[in-house]
Amino acid sequence: MGILPVMAADNSARAVGAAGAALVAASLIGGAVSVAAGVNAWSTAWTGQATLAAPWPMLLIQACAIVAAVQSRRWPATVGSAILGLSAALSGISGFFDGQLARSDLGGAYVMAQVGYVVVAGLAVAAAVRRIWAIQQG
């Protein structure tokens, strides 16, 4: 019975690492796609004007949070998971508030890619919450 919390925490570390990596990858790929589609320029693809990616400062925060979230020590893992969860939530919902999500000049496939990004962000939030829960249970 004593090994179960360790296994749960270990699985949650892998899950939050994978979900966080997917989120950062989605932003990196999304920015390149937005440039290829002519929606953003290279200079704006990872800024506040981005339509399919988080701004580069957010990506740096998320990358650092992922490194902390997968640690075996409770404090860094908890803080990293909390920061990743919050930043993923901000990334996912920001398009609703800044006018970039489903903008009228974007095509249907592009909007579906935006929705896909929101889903990936939501999965990262869920993985971060699961990681925090597993740490607290262990």
Backbone as a chain_set.jsonl record, in Angstrom:
{"seq": "MGILPVMAADNSARAVGAAGAALVAASLIGGAVSVAAGVNAWSTAWTGQATLAAPWPMLLIQACAIVAAVQSRRWPATVGSAILGLSAALSGISGFFDGQLARSDLGGAYVMAQVGYVVVAGLAVAAAVRRIWAIQQG", "coords": {"N": [[0.822, -1.193, 0.0], [2.024, 1.177, 0.654], [3.532, 1.931, -1.552], [1.812, 2.842, -3.502], [1.055, 5.709, -3.412], [3.506, 6.781, -4.242], [3.737, 5.715, -6.813], [1.466, 6.906, -7.976], [2.149, 9.61, -7.813], [4.414, 9.558, -9.436], [3.321, 8.825, -11.922], [1.728, 11.07, -12.297], [3.659, 12.991, -12.607], [4.816, 12.288, -15.043], [2.558, 12.664, -16.647], [1.984, 15.441, -16.357], [4.324, 16.461, -17.379], [4.238, 15.556, -20.048], [1.819, 16.752, -20.913], [2.41, 19.456, -20.532], [4.614, 19.742, -22.255], [3.307, 19.226, -24.666], [1.657, 21.46, -24.769], [3.498, 23.614, -24.991], [4.729, 22.828, -27.374], [2.498, 22.987, -29.063], [2.13, 25.747, -29.133], [4.547, 26.577, -30.32], [4.441, 25.294, -32.829], [1.958, 26.283, -33.638], [2.492, 29.041, -33.889], [4.264, 29.024, -36.075], [2.559, 27.958, -38.019], [0.693, 30.018, -38.164], [2.219, 31.993, -39.335], [2.845, 30.784, -41.776], [0.294, 30.679, -42.831], [-0.156, 33.281, -43.336], [-1.325, 34.911, -41.464], [-0.035, 35.913, -39.224], [3.093, 37.646, -38.832], [6.575, 36.666, -38.64], [7.579, 38.234, -36.644], [5.417, 38.746, -35.004], [4.185, 36.398, -34.303], [4.493, 35.158, -31.841], [3.65, 36.943, -29.901], [1.572, 39.391, -28.215], [-0.157, 39.712, -30.29], [-0.491, 37.29, -31.424], [-2.244, 34.613, -32.992], [-2.474, 31.915, -32.814], [-0.889, 30.919, -30.845], [0.863, 31.095, -27.706], [2.202, 34.078, -26.2], [5.748, 34.734, -26.315], [6.966, 35.281, -23.718], [5.221, 33.91, -22.016], [5.559, 31.315, -22.919], [8.179, 30.826, -22.056], [7.808, 30.929, -19.275], [6.058, 28.761, -18.993], [7.698, 26.643, -19.873], [9.713, 26.635, -17.903], [8.1, 26.111, -15.693], [7.229, 23.537, -16.278], [9.606, 22.08, -16.014], [9.987, 22.35, -13.255], [7.604, 21.182, -12.32], [7.799, 18.438, -12.798], [9.583, 17.523, -10.995], [10.784, 15.475, -8.261], [10.737, 16.39, -5.682], [8.506, 17.811, -3.337], [7.861, 20.638, -2.959], [9.021, 22.203, -5.204], [7.703, 20.802, -7.268], [4.995, 21.2, -6.695], [4.748, 24.016, -6.838], [5.642, 24.459, -9.48], [3.696, 22.992, -10.886], [1.388, 24.41, -10.189], [1.947, 26.923, -11.331], [2.185, 26.168, -14.015], [-0.426, 25.203, -14.479], [-1.981, 27.545, -14.055], [-0.868, 29.278, -15.999], [-1.393, 27.843, -18.312], [-4.169, 27.872, -18.281], [-4.595, 30.63, -18.608], [-3.457, 30.944, -21.154], [-5.206, 29.386, -22.661], [-7.722, 30.652, -22.345], [-7.311, 33.248, -23.109], [-7.747, 34.008, -25.772], [-10.472, 34.323, -25.921], [-10.869, 36.759, -24.798], [-9.154, 38.635, -25.936], [-9.938, 38.964, -28.506], [-8.879, 37.413, -30.545], [-9.64, 34.768, -30.932], [-11.466, 32.876, -33.185], [-11.705, 34.993, -34.951], [-13.246, 37.121, -37.382], [-11.946, 37.209, -39.876], [-10.591, 34.863, -40.124], [-10.227, 31.585, -41.414], [-12.304, 28.569, -41.409], [-10.831, 26.162, -40.869], [-8.602, 27.192, -39.623], [-9.716, 28.337, -37.34], [-10.595, 25.987, -36.141], [-8.109, 24.91, -35.517], [-7.37, 26.758, -33.595], [-9.264, 26.133, -31.628], [-8.401, 23.57, -31.075], [-5.952, 24.2, -29.855], [-6.899, 25.413, -27.523], [-8.078, 23.203, -26.329], [-5.803, 21.588, -25.849], [-4.524, 23.259, -24.016], [-6.398, 23.111, -21.955], [-6.127, 20.413, -21.248], [-3.553, 20.485, -20.233], [-3.983, 22.041, -17.962], [-5.645, 20.28, -16.525], [-3.851, 18.143, -16.104], [-1.953, 19.431, -14.515], [-3.449, 20.027, -12.233], [-4.059, 17.433, -11.421], [-1.461, 16.577, -10.831], [-0.782, 18.21, -8.636], [-2.691, 17.3, -6.822], [-1.898, 14.601, -6.568], [0.625, 14.943, -5.403], [-0.067, 16.087, -2.965], [-1.464, 13.968, -1.859], [0.519, 12.132, -1.517]], "CA": [[0.0, 0.0, 0.0], [2.89, 2.343, 0.758], [4.104, 2.309, -2.841], [0.796, 3.429, -4.383], [1.191, 7.157, -3.59], [4.699, 7.061, -5.03], [3.4, 5.427, -8.203], [0.525, 7.924, -8.449], [2.9, 10.853, -8.007], [5.286, 9.349, -10.576], [2.477, 8.907, -13.113], [1.293, 12.454, -12.472], [4.811, 13.745, -13.117], [4.888, 12.013, -16.491], [1.394, 13.267, -17.306], [2.126, 16.895, -16.424], [5.43, 16.73, -18.304], [3.753, 15.35, -21.422], [0.813, 17.772, -21.235], [3.109, 20.74, -20.645], [5.386, 19.722, -23.504], [2.348, 19.351, -25.765], [1.201, 22.851, -24.801], [4.574, 24.439, -25.552], [4.857, 22.44, -28.786], [1.352, 23.54, -29.797], [2.397, 27.17, -29.359], [5.641, 26.724, -31.289], [3.9, 24.905, -34.138], [0.888, 27.229, -33.965], [3.085, 30.288, -34.38], [4.777, 28.783, -37.432], [1.391, 27.805, -38.893], [0.094, 31.34, -38.376], [3.076, 32.696, -40.304], [2.645, 30.131, -43.08], [-1.047, 31.031, -43.312], [-0.202, 34.713, -43.608], [-2.114, 35.603, -40.434], [0.955, 36.633, -38.428], [4.469, 37.702, -39.315], [7.478, 36.055, -37.665], [7.773, 39.167, -35.519], [4.22, 38.838, -34.158], [3.591, 35.074, -34.111], [4.563, 34.782, -30.42], [3.46, 38.172, -29.118], [0.17, 39.606, -27.888], [-0.929, 39.675, -31.529], [-0.534, 35.904, -31.904], [-3.589, 34.06, -33.167], [-2.449, 30.465, -32.646], [0.232, 30.61, -29.955], [1.052, 31.95, -26.534], [3.339, 34.994, -26.335], [7.005, 34.098, -25.92], [7.236, 35.255, -22.273], [4.401, 32.853, -21.436], [6.213, 30.049, -23.26], [9.319, 30.666, -21.152], [7.252, 30.604, -17.961], [5.532, 27.399, -19.065], [8.82, 25.703, -19.956], [10.323, 26.561, -16.564], [7.126, 25.471, -14.815], [7.253, 22.099, -16.578], [10.811, 21.525, -15.386], [9.723, 22.268, -11.814], [6.455, 20.314, -12.046], [8.15, 17.019, -12.882], [10.549, 17.19, -9.937], [10.294, 14.556, -7.234], [10.556, 17.138, -4.429], [7.141, 18.338, -3.254], [7.715, 22.087, -3.106], [9.151, 22.64, -6.606], [6.676, 20.173, -8.108], [3.72, 21.866, -6.435], [4.809, 25.378, -7.385], [5.698, 24.34, -10.936], [2.382, 22.548, -11.378], [0.447, 25.528, -10.034], [2.263, 27.934, -12.348], [1.817, 25.613, -15.323], [-1.892, 25.188, -14.577], [-2.483, 28.92, -14.219], [-0.444, 29.844, -17.285], [-2.13, 27.127, -19.36], [-5.536, 28.416, -18.272], [-4.523, 31.962, -19.231], [-3.22, 30.746, -22.591], [-6.408, 28.839, -23.277], [-8.88, 31.552, -22.349], [-6.97, 34.61, -23.546], [-8.353, 34.289, -27.071], [-11.855, 34.746, -25.732], [-10.906, 38.136, -24.315], [-8.376, 39.584, -26.749], [-10.533, 39.071, -29.832], [-8.17, 36.626, -31.55], [-10.301, 33.487, -31.16], [-12.536, 32.87, -34.177], [-11.811, 36.298, -35.607], [-14.054, 36.999, -38.605], [-11.122, 37.053, -41.075], [-9.907, 33.569, -40.092], [-10.998, 30.497, -42.015], [-12.822, 27.533, -40.526], [-9.771, 25.245, -40.442], [-7.744, 27.937, -38.696], [-10.47, 28.436, -36.086], [-10.538, 24.656, -35.53], [-6.776, 24.797, -34.921], [-7.433, 27.532, -32.359], [-10.019, 25.326, -30.665], [-7.471, 22.506, -30.686], [-5.004, 24.773, -28.893], [-7.636, 25.588, -26.26], [-8.222, 21.857, -25.753], [-4.483, 21.207, -25.321], [-4.33, 24.052, -22.799], [-7.26, 22.527, -20.932], [-5.513, 19.16, -20.8], [-2.411, 20.848, -19.384], [-4.565, 22.454, -16.671], [-6.09, 19.065, -15.837], [-2.66, 17.405, -15.665], [-1.348, 20.176, -13.407], [-4.307, 19.807, -11.052], [-3.825, 16.039, -11.014], [-0.118, 16.502, -10.219], [-0.865, 18.811, -7.3], [-3.472, 16.378, -5.996], [-1.059, 13.433, -6.287], [1.668, 15.362, -4.468], [-0.697, 16.277, -1.656], [-1.851, 12.652, -1.35], [1.727, 11.351, -1.229]], "C": [[0.866, 1.257, 0.0], [3.451, 2.809, -0.571], [3.093, 3.004, -3.752], [0.899, 4.946, -4.508], [2.411, 7.542, -4.42], [4.414, 6.818, -6.506], [2.449, 6.481, -8.757], [1.245, 9.236, -8.723], [3.802, 10.744, -9.23], [4.498, 9.446, -11.881], [2.032, 10.341, -13.366], [2.437, 13.317, -12.993], [4.958, 13.533, -14.618], [3.75, 12.696, -17.234], [1.547, 14.78, -17.43], [3.281, 17.276, -17.352], [4.987, 16.614, -19.75], [2.753, 16.435, -21.821], [1.459, 19.145, -21.395], [3.917, 20.831, -21.932], [4.471, 19.869, -24.714], [1.86, 20.79, -25.9], [2.255, 23.766, -25.429], [4.76, 24.117, -27.035], [3.715, 23.002, -29.623], [1.553, 25.025, -30.076], [3.49, 27.371, -30.4], [5.157, 26.392, -32.704], [2.821, 25.888, -34.576], [1.413, 28.551, -34.49], [3.6, 30.142, -35.801], [3.63, 28.633, -38.428], [0.764, 29.161, -39.182], [0.911, 32.174, -39.358], [2.856, 32.116, -41.696], [1.288, 30.489, -43.687], [-1.178, 32.518, -43.633], [-1.001, 35.509, -42.594], [-1.204, 36.44, -39.542], [2.265, 36.691, -39.193], [5.341, 37.012, -38.269], [7.633, 36.943, -36.439], [6.57, 39.251, -34.584], [3.617, 37.482, -33.782], [3.587, 34.616, -32.651], [4.541, 36.027, -29.541], [1.981, 38.256, -28.734], [-0.731, 39.603, -29.107], [-1.072, 38.267, -32.093], [-1.98, 35.411, -31.987], [-3.641, 32.56, -32.917], [-1.297, 30.022, -31.737], [0.205, 31.538, -28.755], [2.212, 32.912, -26.807], [4.617, 34.359, -25.769], [7.305, 34.19, -24.429], [6.431, 34.153, -21.556], [5.016, 31.49, -21.724], [7.414, 29.792, -22.351], [8.853, 30.283, -19.751], [6.759, 29.16, -17.953], [6.66, 26.374, -19.11], [9.493, 25.54, -18.597], [9.393, 25.853, -15.585], [7.095, 23.962, -15.043], [8.454, 21.442, -15.902], [10.601, 21.366, -13.884], [8.645, 21.24, -11.51], [6.807, 18.839, -12.049], [9.157, 16.594, -11.811], [9.937, 16.243, -8.914], [10.1, 15.25, -5.888], [9.215, 17.856, -4.46], [7.033, 19.816, -3.585], [7.897, 22.539, -4.547], [8.067, 22.062, -7.51], [5.323, 20.846, -7.932], [3.695, 23.256, -7.056], [4.824, 25.332, -8.919], [4.363, 23.938, -11.539], [1.354, 23.67, -11.288], [0.688, 26.591, -11.101], [1.891, 27.432, -13.737], [0.304, 25.63, -15.5], [-2.467, 26.573, -14.812], [-2.114, 29.495, -15.58], [-1.139, 29.136, -18.452], [-3.565, 27.632, -19.444], [-5.567, 29.793, -18.932], [-4.322, 31.851, -20.738], [-4.489, 30.297, -23.289], [-7.556, 29.822, -23.378], [-8.579, 32.939, -22.896], [-7.614, 34.979, -24.874], [-9.798, 34.736, -26.986], [-11.935, 36.24, -25.406], [-10.14, 39.121, -25.181], [-8.868, 39.682, -28.187], [-9.875, 38.227, -30.898], [-8.881, 35.313, -31.882], [-11.484, 33.658, -32.107], [-12.784, 34.254, -34.775], [-12.477, 36.14, -36.961], [-13.22, 36.79, -39.864], [-10.38, 35.712, -41.114], [-10.819, 32.488, -40.674], [-11.41, 29.447, -40.996], [-11.752, 26.588, -40.009], [-8.858, 25.924, -39.422], [-8.424, 28.053, -37.332], [-10.479, 27.081, -35.386], [-9.173, 24.413, -34.894], [-6.721, 25.589, -33.612], [-8.166, 26.753, -31.265], [-9.15, 24.163, -30.167], [-6.458, 22.985, -29.664], [-5.671, 24.951, -27.529], [-7.808, 24.237, -25.563], [-6.9, 21.395, -25.147], [-4.19, 21.98, -24.029], [-5.175, 23.499, -21.652], [-6.706, 21.221, -20.386], [-4.303, 19.439, -19.912], [-2.891, 21.304, -18.006], [-4.962, 21.212, -15.879], [-4.898, 18.261, -15.31], [-1.98, 18.102, -14.49], [-2.142, 19.99, -12.119], [-4.104, 18.392, -10.522], [-2.48, 15.895, -10.322], [-0.151, 17.066, -8.809], [-1.608, 17.878, -6.365], [-2.632, 15.172, -5.605], [0.042, 13.769, -5.291], [1.083, 15.482, -3.059], [-1.121, 14.951, -1.03], [-0.644, 11.834, -0.91], [2.383, 11.823, -0.005]], "O": [[0.493, 2.276, -0.58], [3.813, 3.978, -0.705], [3.493, 3.693, -4.691], [0.836, 5.449, -5.63], [2.372, 8.495, -5.198], [4.803, 7.62, -7.356], [2.61, 6.909, -9.9], [0.993, 9.896, -9.731], [3.951, 11.708, -9.981], [4.952, 10.075, -12.837], [1.965, 10.78, -14.514], [2.207, 14.27, -13.738], [5.194, 14.479, -15.37], [3.948, 13.243, -18.319], [1.271, 15.345, -18.488], [3.22, 18.301, -18.032], [5.313, 17.463, -20.579], [2.823, 16.975, -22.925], [1.095, 19.907, -22.291], [3.912, 21.857, -22.613], [4.814, 20.555, -25.676], [1.671, 21.284, -27.011], [1.941, 24.588, -26.29], [4.928, 25.019, -27.855], [3.925, 23.442, -30.754], [1.183, 25.507, -31.147], [3.373, 28.238, -31.265], [5.435, 27.125, -33.653], [2.769, 26.282, -35.741], [0.852, 29.121, -35.426], [3.401, 31.025, -36.636], [3.716, 29.123, -39.554], [0.349, 29.43, -40.31], [0.358, 32.966, -40.12], [2.701, 32.852, -42.671], [1.151, 30.589, -44.907], [-2.207, 32.955, -44.149], [-1.324, 36.671, -42.841], [-1.564, 37.551, -39.15], [2.512, 35.883, -40.089], [4.902, 36.796, -37.14], [7.8, 36.449, -35.324], [6.691, 39.777, -33.477], [2.647, 37.425, -33.026], [2.77, 33.779, -32.266], [5.299, 36.149, -28.58], [1.233, 37.294, -28.911], [-1.95, 39.501, -28.972], [-1.708, 38.075, -33.13], [-2.818, 35.754, -31.153], [-4.726, 31.987, -32.817], [-0.799, 28.902, -31.846], [-0.392, 32.614, -28.786], [3.114, 32.581, -27.576], [4.556, 33.544, -24.849], [7.867, 33.237, -23.889], [6.918, 33.544, -20.603], [4.998, 30.607, -20.866], [7.636, 28.659, -21.924], [9.443, 29.41, -19.115], [7.017, 28.421, -17.003], [6.579, 25.34, -18.446], [9.807, 24.422, -18.19], [9.849, 25.08, -14.742], [6.947, 23.196, -14.091], [8.33, 20.38, -15.293], [10.996, 20.354, -13.306], [8.762, 20.497, -10.535], [6.158, 18.058, -11.353], [9.534, 15.424, -11.742], [8.721, 16.216, -8.727], [9.368, 14.744, -5.038], [8.832, 18.437, -5.476], [6.202, 20.208, -4.404], [7.012, 23.205, -5.083], [7.571, 22.742, -8.408], [4.59, 21.041, -8.901], [2.729, 23.627, -7.722], [4.099, 26.082, -9.573], [3.946, 24.47, -12.568], [0.547, 23.859, -12.198], [-0.258, 27.099, -11.703], [1.344, 28.182, -14.545], [-0.195, 26.027, -16.553], [-3.335, 26.756, -15.665], [-2.942, 30.124, -16.239], [-1.439, 29.764, -19.467], [-4.112, 27.8, -20.534], [-6.463, 30.085, -19.724], [-4.947, 32.581, -21.508], [-4.809, 30.77, -24.38], [-8.284, 29.836, -24.37], [-9.498, 33.725, -23.124], [-7.988, 36.133, -25.083], [-10.294, 35.441, -27.865], [-12.933, 36.899, -25.698], [-10.437, 40.315, -25.17], [-8.284, 40.401, -28.998], [-10.269, 38.306, -32.061], [-8.742, 34.8, -32.992], [-12.379, 34.469, -31.87], [-13.92, 34.629, -35.064], [-12.287, 35.12, -37.624], [-13.731, 36.244, -40.842], [-9.618, 35.459, -42.047], [-12.029, 32.489, -40.447], [-10.926, 29.438, -39.864], [-11.758, 26.243, -38.827], [-8.402, 25.291, -38.47], [-7.783, 27.886, -36.295], [-10.382, 27.024, -34.16], [-9.087, 23.777, -33.843], [-6.104, 25.152, -32.64], [-7.729, 26.725, -30.115], [-9.17, 23.823, -28.984], [-6.136, 22.267, -28.717], [-5.062, 24.667, -26.498], [-7.694, 24.148, -24.341], [-6.886, 20.862, -24.037], [-3.668, 21.416, -23.068], [-4.715, 23.429, -20.512], [-6.806, 20.955, -19.188], [-4.056, 18.712, -18.949], [-2.266, 20.983, -16.995], [-4.649, 21.105, -14.694], [-4.94, 17.756, -14.189], [-1.487, 17.442, -13.574], [-1.567, 19.817, -11.045], [-3.991, 18.185, -9.314], [-2.365, 15.17, -9.333], [0.395, 16.463, -7.886], [-1.188, 17.688, -5.223], [-2.644, 14.758, -4.446], [0.358, 12.955, -4.423], [1.685, 15.026, -2.087], [-1.136, 14.822, 0.194], [-0.751, 10.96, -0.049], [3.416, 11.281, 0.39]]}, "num_chains": 1, "name": "protein.A"}
